Amino acid sequence: MSRKQRRMWLVVLAGLGLGTATALTLTAFQDNLVFFLAPSDIATKNPGPDRAFRLGGLVEAGSLQRRQTSDGRPEALFRVTDGPVTVPVSYVGVLPDLFREGQGVVTLGKLGADGQFRASEVLARHDETYMPPEVADALKRSGHWDPSKGAAPPAASWNTLTPGQPAAPERSGG
């Protein structure tokens, strides 16, 4: 075998090794990517049951039910909404202290074949004015909030809004 042929084989093997390493890396990244979806996005995109994603929106007022699993662990059942669409969520574990009905939430988990989102993690808002960026984007897309017309509507009104209509002004106490 000539020197040129050995060099050619070396380049081919190096390229094959680099291609394999790149493919393995991209496969690992794909498994770890977690997308954000609002309830309206779930209705239109219908993610697969094996795909983990973040679901964000408002915890619908009056939807929280607490109970215990057969092994004694706390379970919470609630609904997350972005106004037009609501998704039922179940979570086994202790909810964050800041978790409240009528407030923003982002959950991580998978959508079951029955349409129920099974959360493995629940993240609640940080303070009265905090809104996760993904939730703000979902409100804008659904027509519930136009940032050029003022602040976001209060979270308690999200499930009563009609897309395209502004939120009723907040009443100040006094």
ZALO-199352 format. One record per residue (C-alpha): residue in three letters; residue number from 1; x, z, y. Coordinates in nm, 4 decimals. Last residue first. Layout:
% ZALO-199352
sepa code = ALA	pos = NUM	c1 = X	c3 = Z	c2 = Y
...
END
This chain:
% ZALO-199352
sepa code = GLY	pos = 174	c1 = -5.8746	c3 = 4.9514	c2 = 5.2259
sepa code = GLY	pos = 173	c1 = -5.8366	c3 = 4.7504	c2 = 4.9106
sepa code = SER	pos = 172	c1 = -5.7432	c3 = 4.3891	c2 = 4.9415
sepa code = ARG	pos = 171	c1 = -5.9662	c3 = 4.1303	c2 = 4.7891
sepa code = GLU	pos = 170	c1 = -5.7910	c3 = 3.8440	c2 = 4.6200
sepa code = PRO	pos = 169	c1 = -5.9017	c3 = 3.4974	c2 = 4.7213
sepa code = ALA	pos = 168	c1 = -6.1058	c3 = 3.3074	c2 = 4.4611
sepa code = ALA	pos = 167	c1 = -5.8828	c3 = 3.0729	c2 = 4.2677
sepa code = PRO	pos = 166	c1 = -5.8710	c3 = 2.7103	c2 = 4.3755
sepa code = GLN	pos = 165	c1 = -6.0655	c3 = 2.4475	c2 = 4.1838
sepa code = GLY	pos = 164	c1 = -5.8831	c3 = 2.1654	c2 = 4.0042
sepa code = PRO	pos = 163	c1 = -5.9101	c3 = 2.3287	c2 = 3.6658
sepa code = THR	pos = 162	c1 = -6.1950	c3 = 2.5833	c2 = 3.6490
sepa code = LEU	pos = 161	c1 = -6.0686	c3 = 2.9380	c2 = 3.6514
sepa code = THR	pos = 160	c1 = -6.2271	c3 = 3.2246	c2 = 3.4548
sepa code = ASN	pos = 159	c1 = -5.9514	c3 = 3.2685	c2 = 3.1933
sepa code = TRP	pos = 158	c1 = -5.6873	c3 = 3.2781	c2 = 3.4613
sepa code = SER	pos = 157	c1 = -5.8639	c3 = 3.5319	c2 = 3.6852
sepa code = ALA	pos = 156	c1 = -5.6916	c3 = 3.8501	c2 = 3.5605
sepa code = ALA	pos = 155	c1 = -5.3525	c3 = 3.6846	c2 = 3.6106
sepa code = PRO	pos = 154	c1 = -5.3990	c3 = 3.6682	c2 = 3.9863
sepa code = PRO	pos = 153	c1 = -5.3824	c3 = 3.3111	c2 = 4.1121
sepa code = ALA	pos = 152	c1 = -5.0322	c3 = 3.1811	c2 = 4.1861
sepa code = ALA	pos = 151	c1 = -4.9229	c3 = 3.1980	c2 = 4.5467
sepa code = GLY	pos = 150	c1 = -5.0137	c3 = 2.9354	c2 = 4.8024
sepa code = LYS	pos = 149	c1 = -5.1496	c3 = 2.5842	c2 = 4.8428
sepa code = SER	pos = 148	c1 = -4.8190	c3 = 2.3991	c2 = 4.7874
sepa code = PRO	pos = 147	c1 = -4.7772	c3 = 2.5918	c2 = 4.4606
sepa code = ASP	pos = 146	c1 = -5.0871	c3 = 2.4188	c2 = 4.3152
sepa code = TRP	pos = 145	c1 = -5.2266	c3 = 2.6411	c2 = 4.0454
sepa code = HIS	pos = 144	c1 = -5.5024	c3 = 2.6091	c2 = 3.7858
sepa code = GLY	pos = 143	c1 = -5.4536	c3 = 2.2348	c2 = 3.7260
sepa code = SER	pos = 142	c1 = -5.3524	c3 = 2.2693	c2 = 3.3606
sepa code = ARG	pos = 141	c1 = -5.0029	c3 = 2.1382	c2 = 3.4365
sepa code = LYS	pos = 140	c1 = -4.9485	c3 = 2.3901	c2 = 3.7192
sepa code = LEU	pos = 139	c1 = -5.0701	c3 = 2.6811	c2 = 3.5083
sepa code = ALA	pos = 138	c1 = -4.8428	c3 = 2.5707	c2 = 3.2209
sepa code = ASP	pos = 137	c1 = -4.5441	c3 = 2.5504	c2 = 3.4570
sepa code = ALA	pos = 136	c1 = -4.6125	c3 = 2.9053	c2 = 3.5802
sepa code = VAL	pos = 135	c1 = -4.6353	c3 = 3.0237	c2 = 3.2184
sepa code = GLU	pos = 134	c1 = -4.3007	c3 = 2.8600	c2 = 3.1387
sepa code = PRO	pos = 133	c1 = -4.1400	c3 = 3.0216	c2 = 3.4416
sepa code = PRO	pos = 132	c1 = -4.2496	c3 = 3.3675	c2 = 3.3208
sepa code = MET	pos = 131	c1 = -4.4574	c3 = 3.5320	c2 = 3.5948
sepa code = TYR	pos = 130	c1 = -4.3333	c3 = 3.8406	c2 = 3.7712
sepa code = THR	pos = 129	c1 = -4.5307	c3 = 3.9753	c2 = 4.0676
sepa code = GLU	pos = 128	c1 = -4.6694	c3 = 4.2960	c2 = 3.9138
sepa code = ASP	pos = 127	c1 = -4.3529	c3 = 4.3772	c2 = 3.7200
sepa code = HIS	pos = 126	c1 = -4.1500	c3 = 4.2707	c2 = 3.4151
sepa code = ARG	pos = 125	c1 = -4.4030	c3 = 4.0672	c2 = 3.2164
sepa code = ALA	pos = 124	c1 = -4.4391	c3 = 4.1140	c2 = 2.8427
sepa code = LEU	pos = 123	c1 = -4.2325	c3 = 3.9736	c2 = 2.5558
sepa code = VAL	pos = 122	c1 = -4.3756	c3 = 3.9713	c2 = 2.2025
sepa code = GLU	pos = 121	c1 = -4.1689	c3 = 3.8902	c2 = 1.8919
sepa code = SER	pos = 120	c1 = -4.2534	c3 = 3.7808	c2 = 1.5365
sepa code = ALA	pos = 119	c1 = -4.5845	c3 = 3.6325	c2 = 1.6427
sepa code = ARG	pos = 118	c1 = -4.8250	c3 = 3.4767	c2 = 1.3948
sepa code = PHE	pos = 117	c1 = -5.0322	c3 = 3.2214	c2 = 1.5865
sepa code = GLN	pos = 116	c1 = -5.3724	c3 = 3.1722	c2 = 1.4243
sepa code = GLY	pos = 115	c1 = -5.4920	c3 = 2.8142	c2 = 1.3759
sepa code = ASP	pos = 114	c1 = -5.5746	c3 = 2.8594	c2 = 1.0045
sepa code = ALA	pos = 113	c1 = -5.2662	c3 = 2.6538	c2 = 0.9049
sepa code = GLY	pos = 112	c1 = -5.0586	c3 = 2.9197	c2 = 1.0787
sepa code = LEU	pos = 111	c1 = -4.8777	c3 = 2.8671	c2 = 1.4081
sepa code = LYS	pos = 110	c1 = -4.5299	c3 = 3.0153	c2 = 1.4127
sepa code = GLY	pos = 109	c1 = -4.3588	c3 = 3.2829	c2 = 1.6179
sepa code = LEU	pos = 108	c1 = -4.2248	c3 = 3.3866	c2 = 1.9566
sepa code = THR	pos = 107	c1 = -4.4591	c3 = 3.5344	c2 = 2.2175
sepa code = VAL	pos = 106	c1 = -4.4591	c3 = 3.5084	c2 = 2.5963
sepa code = VAL	pos = 105	c1 = -4.7033	c3 = 3.7252	c2 = 2.7909
sepa code = GLY	pos = 104	c1 = -4.8747	c3 = 3.7265	c2 = 3.1292
sepa code = GLN	pos = 103	c1 = -5.1278	c3 = 3.9948	c2 = 3.2138
sepa code = GLY	pos = 102	c1 = -5.5066	c3 = 4.0231	c2 = 3.1763
sepa code = GLU	pos = 101	c1 = -5.4777	c3 = 4.2559	c2 = 2.8799
sepa code = ARG	pos = 100	c1 = -5.1603	c3 = 4.4587	c2 = 2.8991
sepa code = PHE	pos = 99	c1 = -4.8108	c3 = 4.4625	c2 = 2.7447
sepa code = LEU	pos = 98	c1 = -4.5679	c3 = 4.6503	c2 = 2.9734
sepa code = ASP	pos = 97	c1 = -4.4867	c3 = 4.9136	c2 = 2.7097
sepa code = PRO	pos = 96	c1 = -4.3864	c3 = 4.6427	c2 = 2.4620
sepa code = LEU	pos = 95	c1 = -4.6037	c3 = 4.6112	c2 = 2.1483
sepa code = VAL	pos = 94	c1 = -4.4996	c3 = 4.7981	c2 = 1.8351
sepa code = GLY	pos = 93	c1 = -4.4989	c3 = 4.5859	c2 = 1.5229
sepa code = VAL	pos = 92	c1 = -4.7114	c3 = 4.3323	c2 = 1.3403
sepa code = TYR	pos = 91	c1 = -4.8355	c3 = 4.0627	c2 = 1.5771
sepa code = SER	pos = 90	c1 = -5.1433	c3 = 3.8440	c2 = 1.5434
sepa code = VAL	pos = 89	c1 = -5.2362	c3 = 3.5784	c2 = 1.7983
sepa code = PRO	pos = 88	c1 = -5.5593	c3 = 3.3816	c2 = 1.8552
sepa code = VAL	pos = 87	c1 = -5.5093	c3 = 3.0765	c2 = 2.0820
sepa code = THR	pos = 86	c1 = -5.7306	c3 = 3.0058	c2 = 2.3857
sepa code = VAL	pos = 85	c1 = -5.7689	c3 = 2.6752	c2 = 2.5714
sepa code = PRO	pos = 84	c1 = -5.9053	c3 = 2.5885	c2 = 2.9191
sepa code = GLY	pos = 83	c1 = -5.7541	c3 = 2.8782	c2 = 3.1108
sepa code = ASP	pos = 82	c1 = -5.3980	c3 = 2.9264	c2 = 2.9908
sepa code = THR	pos = 81	c1 = -5.5073	c3 = 3.1614	c2 = 2.7149
sepa code = VAL	pos = 80	c1 = -5.3534	c3 = 3.4052	c2 = 2.4674
sepa code = ARG	pos = 79	c1 = -5.5874	c3 = 3.5931	c2 = 2.2345
sepa code = PHE	pos = 78	c1 = -5.5252	c3 = 3.9326	c2 = 2.0756
sepa code = LEU	pos = 77	c1 = -5.4668	c3 = 4.0987	c2 = 1.7386
sepa code = ALA	pos = 76	c1 = -5.2202	c3 = 4.3849	c2 = 1.7232
sepa code = GLU	pos = 75	c1 = -5.0837	c3 = 4.5359	c2 = 1.4028
sepa code = PRO	pos = 74	c1 = -4.9250	c3 = 4.8784	c2 = 1.3610
sepa code = ARG	pos = 73	c1 = -4.7467	c3 = 4.9413	c2 = 1.0286
sepa code = GLY	pos = 72	c1 = -4.9202	c3 = 5.1572	c2 = 0.7662
sepa code = ASP	pos = 71	c1 = -4.8448	c3 = 4.9508	c2 = 0.4519
sepa code = SER	pos = 70	c1 = -5.1990	c3 = 4.8117	c2 = 0.4397
sepa code = THR	pos = 69	c1 = -5.1593	c3 = 4.6979	c2 = 0.8014
sepa code = GLN	pos = 68	c1 = -5.2799	c3 = 4.9176	c2 = 1.0846
sepa code = ARG	pos = 67	c1 = -5.5220	c3 = 4.8301	c2 = 1.3627
sepa code = ARG	pos = 66	c1 = -5.5261	c3 = 4.7357	c2 = 1.7292
sepa code = GLN	pos = 65	c1 = -5.7637	c3 = 4.4853	c2 = 1.8831
sepa code = LEU	pos = 64	c1 = -5.6910	c3 = 4.3149	c2 = 2.2157
sepa code = SER	pos = 63	c1 = -5.9396	c3 = 4.0449	c2 = 2.3225
sepa code = GLY	pos = 62	c1 = -6.1188	c3 = 4.2178	c2 = 2.6099
sepa code = ALA	pos = 61	c1 = -5.9241	c3 = 4.0363	c2 = 2.8815
sepa code = GLU	pos = 60	c1 = -5.7315	c3 = 3.7364	c2 = 2.7495
sepa code = VAL	pos = 59	c1 = -5.3580	c3 = 3.7944	c2 = 2.7309
sepa code = LEU	pos = 58	c1 = -5.2397	c3 = 3.5260	c2 = 2.9715
sepa code = GLY	pos = 57	c1 = -5.0035	c3 = 3.2461	c2 = 2.8827
sepa code = GLY	pos = 56	c1 = -4.7060	c3 = 3.1742	c2 = 2.6660
sepa code = LEU	pos = 55	c1 = -4.6388	c3 = 3.0580	c2 = 2.3116
sepa code = ARG	pos = 54	c1 = -4.2746	c3 = 3.0278	c2 = 2.2096
sepa code = PHE	pos = 53	c1 = -4.1914	c3 = 2.8082	c2 = 1.9134
sepa code = ALA	pos = 52	c1 = -4.1073	c3 = 2.8251	c2 = 1.5432
sepa code = ARG	pos = 51	c1 = -4.1917	c3 = 2.5118	c2 = 1.3417
sepa code = ASP	pos = 50	c1 = -4.3047	c3 = 2.5609	c2 = 0.9806
sepa code = PRO	pos = 49	c1 = -4.6770	c3 = 2.5266	c2 = 1.0565
sepa code = GLY	pos = 48	c1 = -4.6288	c3 = 2.1977	c2 = 1.2404
sepa code = PRO	pos = 47	c1 = -4.6987	c3 = 2.1701	c2 = 1.6121
sepa code = ASN	pos = 46	c1 = -5.0414	c3 = 2.0344	c2 = 1.7165
sepa code = LYS	pos = 45	c1 = -4.9423	c3 = 1.8371	c2 = 2.0287
sepa code = THR	pos = 44	c1 = -5.2759	c3 = 1.8280	c2 = 2.2151
sepa code = ALA	pos = 43	c1 = -5.4318	c3 = 2.1648	c2 = 2.1296
sepa code = ILE	pos = 42	c1 = -5.0915	c3 = 2.3329	c2 = 2.1160
sepa code = ASP	pos = 41	c1 = -5.0112	c3 = 2.2032	c2 = 2.4644
sepa code = SER	pos = 40	c1 = -5.3326	c3 = 2.3571	c2 = 2.6016
sepa code = PRO	pos = 39	c1 = -5.2307	c3 = 2.6952	c2 = 2.4520
sepa code = ALA	pos = 38	c1 = -4.8963	c3 = 2.6744	c2 = 2.6357
sepa code = LEU	pos = 37	c1 = -4.5876	c3 = 2.5651	c2 = 2.4461
sepa code = PHE	pos = 36	c1 = -4.2245	c3 = 2.6695	c2 = 2.4758
sepa code = PHE	pos = 35	c1 = -3.9688	c3 = 2.5205	c2 = 2.2358
sepa code = VAL	pos = 34	c1 = -3.7224	c3 = 2.7096	c2 = 2.0186
sepa code = LEU	pos = 33	c1 = -3.4089	c3 = 2.5269	c2 = 1.9079
sepa code = ASN	pos = 32	c1 = -3.2278	c3 = 2.7104	c2 = 1.6264
sepa code = ASP	pos = 31	c1 = -3.3073	c3 = 2.4691	c2 = 1.3418
sepa code = GLN	pos = 30	c1 = -3.2190	c3 = 2.1716	c2 = 1.5612
sepa code = PHE	pos = 29	c1 = -2.8865	c3 = 2.3286	c2 = 1.6525
sepa code = ALA	pos = 28	c1 = -2.7878	c3 = 2.3657	c2 = 1.2855
sepa code = THR	pos = 27	c1 = -2.8790	c3 = 2.0016	c2 = 1.2148
sepa code = LEU	pos = 26	c1 = -2.6756	c3 = 1.8882	c2 = 1.5165
sepa code = THR	pos = 25	c1 = -2.3715	c3 = 2.0800	c2 = 1.3933
sepa code = LEU	pos = 24	c1 = -2.3994	c3 = 1.9404	c2 = 1.0392
sepa code = ALA	pos = 23	c1 = -2.4266	c3 = 1.5838	c2 = 1.1695
sepa code = THR	pos = 22	c1 = -2.1274	c3 = 1.6290	c2 = 1.4006
sepa code = ALA	pos = 21	c1 = -1.9118	c3 = 1.7718	c2 = 1.1196
sepa code = THR	pos = 20	c1 = -2.0073	c3 = 1.4820	c2 = 0.8926
sepa code = GLY	pos = 19	c1 = -1.9249	c3 = 1.2262	c2 = 1.1616
sepa code = LEU	pos = 18	c1 = -1.5884	c3 = 1.3896	c2 = 1.2310
sepa code = GLY	pos = 17	c1 = -1.5009	c3 = 1.3892	c2 = 0.8607
sepa code = LEU	pos = 16	c1 = -1.6010	c3 = 1.0230	c2 = 0.8229
sepa code = GLY	pos = 15	c1 = -1.4020	c3 = 0.9292	c2 = 1.1314
sepa code = ALA	pos = 14	c1 = -1.0940	c3 = 1.1123	c2 = 0.9982
sepa code = LEU	pos = 13	c1 = -1.1362	c3 = 0.9387	c2 = 0.6618
sepa code = VAL	pos = 12	c1 = -1.1618	c3 = 0.5950	c2 = 0.8275
sepa code = VAL	pos = 11	c1 = -0.8601	c3 = 0.6635	c2 = 1.0535
sepa code = LEU	pos = 10	c1 = -0.6498	c3 = 0.7783	c2 = 0.7555
sepa code = TRP	pos = 9	c1 = -0.7589	c3 = 0.4754	c2 = 0.5549
sepa code = MET	pos = 8	c1 = -0.6484	c3 = 0.2440	c2 = 0.8393
sepa code = ARG	pos = 7	c1 = -0.3143	c3 = 0.4252	c2 = 0.8716
sepa code = ARG	pos = 6	c1 = -0.2541	c3 = 0.3847	c2 = 0.4993
sepa code = GLN	pos = 5	c1 = -0.3421	c3 = 0.0120	c2 = 0.5236
sepa code = LYS	pos = 4	c1 = -0.1032	c3 = -0.0410	c2 = 0.8152
sepa code = ARG	pos = 3	c1 = 0.1827	c3 = 0.1343	c2 = 0.6332
sepa code = SER	pos = 2	c1 = 0.1414	c3 = -0.0958	c2 = 0.3379
sepa code = MET	pos = 1	c1 = 0.0000	c3 = 0.0000	c2 = 0.0000
END
